[in-house]
């Protein structure tokens, strides 16, 4: 910046150029002849004022919203403009009864419902199967699988058969690792102590002529 000095008769008596800024320019600004030259989106004497952007350079994709010039993405999307899809991991628990896992969701065959297709649904009845775990078990862990019949017709107490279609013993005897516990007239559960490789497979709950299955897999093992 150049300064000029005049006398009372307006005759020039002195001039000089200032080449440095009083305070260093902020936010990447450059000092030119004593003045801060600011980069885009900054203003002020020393480039200390940010000028927010209200529109995005490209419209946000996949339902994203533009906030102060940046795309705010929905779940499962990322990227500058929300253009990148983040795949959903496999289902937390194995899908039951022949269902398939697609993008983290179990797609149930006809006659089955709930998140993991673990409920048999029929005319006037439900046959529920639930476990004591919220993820696939590991070897040597205890597993408790409960079967409950809810319906207008009496079907008798549910019972379980193992992977070889043999009826599981009704109560623990000695050192049995796999056995049945009768909870009430409509609810039965089977227990596996210290899961072993030989325990993996499909177990069936029977309530009269109605059946529902539970497929036992362990964490880190592929389904079958």
C-alpha positions as a printed Julia matrix, in Angstrom:
224×3 Matrix{Float64}:
   0.0     0.0    0.0
   1.39    3.42  -0.95
   0.94    6.52   1.29
   1.25   10.22   0.14
   1.9    13.36   2.23
   1.11   16.9    1.06
   1.81   20.39   2.47
  -0.84   23.04   3.04
  -0.63   24.08  -0.61
  -1.35   20.46  -1.64
   2.15   20.0   -2.95
   3.46   16.44  -2.62
   6.29   16.31  -0.15
   6.65   12.55   0.58
   5.38    9.12  -0.39
   6.24    5.58   0.73
   5.0     2.02   0.22
   4.05   -0.34   3.04
   4.96   -3.93   2.1
   4.17   -5.78   5.36
   0.85   -6.31   7.12
   0.26   -5.08  10.64
  -0.89   -8.58  11.73
  -0.12  -11.8    9.83
  -2.93  -12.8    7.49
  -5.02  -15.72   8.77
  -6.53  -18.77   7.05
  -4.01  -18.88   4.21
  -4.28  -15.19   3.27
  -1.3   -13.48   1.61
   0.07  -10.06   2.45
   0.34   -7.86  -0.69
   1.5    -4.28  -0.25
   0.38   -4.19   3.35
  -3.09   -5.66   2.72
  -4.26   -9.24   3.25
  -5.43  -10.94   0.09
  -7.86  -13.62   1.33
  -8.57  -17.05  -0.18
 -12.06  -18.04  -1.25
 -14.65  -18.2    1.59
 -12.67  -15.82   3.87
 -12.93  -12.09   4.39
 -12.03   -9.34   6.87
  -8.97   -7.12   7.29
  -6.85  -10.13   8.19
  -8.94  -12.89   6.53
 -10.3   -13.78   9.95
 -13.96  -14.0    8.87
 -15.27  -17.27   7.4
 -17.98  -16.92   4.78
 -20.15  -20.05   5.08
 -21.25  -21.76   1.9
 -24.97  -22.33   1.71
 -25.12  -24.48  -1.41
 -23.24  -27.63  -2.39
 -21.14  -27.74  -5.52
 -23.07  -30.84  -6.7
 -26.5   -31.89  -5.36
 -26.23  -34.47  -2.58
 -27.13  -37.99  -3.71
 -29.13  -40.79  -2.07
 -31.21  -38.57   0.19
 -28.28  -36.54   1.59
 -28.88  -32.94   2.73
 -26.69  -29.91   2.0
 -25.68  -28.14   5.24
 -23.27  -25.18   5.0
 -21.97  -26.42   1.68
 -21.34  -29.98   2.84
 -23.49  -33.06   2.2
 -24.88  -34.7    5.32
 -25.46  -38.33   4.34
 -28.06  -40.87   5.42
 -27.03  -44.1    7.13
 -25.18  -46.53   4.84
 -23.93  -43.72   2.53
 -20.7   -41.73   2.55
 -18.48  -39.71   0.21
 -18.31  -35.99  -0.57
 -21.74  -36.12  -2.19
 -23.11  -39.27  -0.45
 -22.41  -41.2   -3.64
 -20.77  -44.2   -1.95
 -22.96  -47.03  -0.59
 -21.71  -48.86   2.51
 -22.81  -52.52   2.31
 -24.64  -53.89   5.32
 -22.8   -56.74   7.04
 -24.27  -60.2    7.25
 -27.18  -60.82   9.62
 -26.19  -60.7   13.29
 -27.76  -64.11  13.92
 -28.15  -66.9   11.34
 -31.44  -66.86   9.45
 -33.57  -69.88  10.37
 -35.88  -72.24   8.5
 -34.2   -71.88   5.12
 -34.31  -68.09   5.05
 -31.57  -66.14   3.25
 -29.66  -63.09   4.47
 -29.65  -60.19   1.99
 -27.98  -56.91   3.0
 -28.29  -57.74   6.67
 -31.98  -58.73   6.53
 -33.39  -62.26   6.7
 -35.9   -62.99   3.93
 -38.3   -65.57   5.33
 -40.01  -68.38   3.44
 -43.79  -68.63   3.56
 -45.08  -69.55   7.01
 -42.25  -67.95   9.0
 -41.79  -64.49  10.48
 -39.78  -62.28  12.85
 -36.28  -60.83  12.4
 -34.53  -64.18  11.94
 -37.54  -66.17  10.64
 -37.58  -67.99  13.98
 -41.4   -68.0   14.39
 -43.64  -70.53  12.67
 -46.94  -68.84  11.83
 -50.07  -70.84  11.06
 -53.85  -70.7   11.23
 -54.48  -69.6   14.82
 -51.04  -70.43  16.26
 -47.42  -69.32  16.66
 -44.45  -71.54  17.45
 -41.62  -69.38  18.77
 -37.94  -70.28  19.02
 -35.58  -67.97  20.93
 -32.09  -68.3   22.46
 -30.21  -66.87  25.41
 -27.63  -65.23  23.1
 -27.7   -62.17  20.84
 -24.96  -63.48  18.53
 -23.78  -66.87  17.28
 -22.22  -68.86  20.13
 -18.62  -70.01  20.35
 -17.27  -73.46  21.15
 -17.41  -74.4   24.86
 -20.18  -71.86  25.48
 -23.58  -72.73  26.96
 -26.6   -72.43  24.69
 -30.26  -72.44  25.76
 -32.9   -72.6   23.02
 -36.53  -72.08  24.02
 -39.59  -73.27  22.08
 -43.04  -71.88  22.97
 -46.4   -72.73  21.44
 -49.16  -70.1   21.42
 -52.48  -71.07  19.89
 -56.14  -71.84  20.35
 -55.7   -75.62  19.92
 -54.03  -77.82  22.49
 -50.91  -79.41  21.03
 -49.27  -80.8   24.16
 -45.93  -79.78  25.58
 -43.34  -79.06  22.84
 -40.43  -81.48  22.56
 -37.1   -81.42  20.74
 -35.25  -83.76  18.38
 -31.53  -83.49  17.68
 -29.51  -83.32  14.45
 -30.06  -87.06  13.97
 -33.85  -86.72  14.48
 -33.61  -88.47  17.83
 -35.72  -87.2   20.7
 -33.64  -85.31  23.26
 -33.77  -86.61  26.84
 -36.32  -84.77  29.0
 -33.97  -83.97  31.88
 -30.26  -83.89  32.65
 -28.87  -87.22  33.78
 -25.33  -87.45  35.11
 -22.94  -85.63  32.8
 -25.34  -85.12  29.9
 -24.32  -82.03  27.91
 -27.54  -81.89  25.87
 -30.9   -82.2   27.6
 -34.43  -80.77  27.86
 -35.94  -78.47  30.5
 -39.74  -78.33  30.77
 -40.7   -74.74  31.62
 -44.53  -74.95  31.52
 -47.23  -76.83  29.55
 -46.55  -74.76  26.4
 -42.81  -74.06  26.71
 -39.76  -76.33  26.52
 -36.1   -75.56  26.07
 -33.04  -77.6   25.28
 -29.65  -76.9   26.8
 -26.2   -77.58  25.36
 -23.35  -77.38  27.84
 -19.92  -76.64  26.34
 -20.78  -76.6   22.64
 -18.7   -79.05  20.59
 -18.26  -79.48  16.84
 -20.5   -82.56  16.98
 -23.4   -80.39  18.22
 -23.62  -78.25  15.08
 -26.64  -78.73  12.85
 -30.42  -78.46  12.85
 -32.63  -79.12  15.88
 -36.4   -79.43  15.61
 -39.12  -78.35  18.03
 -42.34  -80.4   17.78
 -45.77  -79.26  18.97
 -48.21  -81.9   17.82
 -47.99  -81.93  14.02
 -46.32  -78.48  13.93
 -42.54  -78.11  13.74
 -40.0   -75.31  13.83
 -36.24  -75.66  13.45
 -33.15  -74.07  14.97
 -29.86  -74.19  13.05
 -26.83  -74.14  15.34
 -23.67  -72.55  13.93
 -20.78  -71.07  15.85
 -19.07  -67.74  15.36
 -16.45  -67.87  12.65
 -17.84  -71.01  11.03
 -19.68  -70.98   7.73
 -23.36  -71.88   7.65
 -24.57  -75.2    6.3
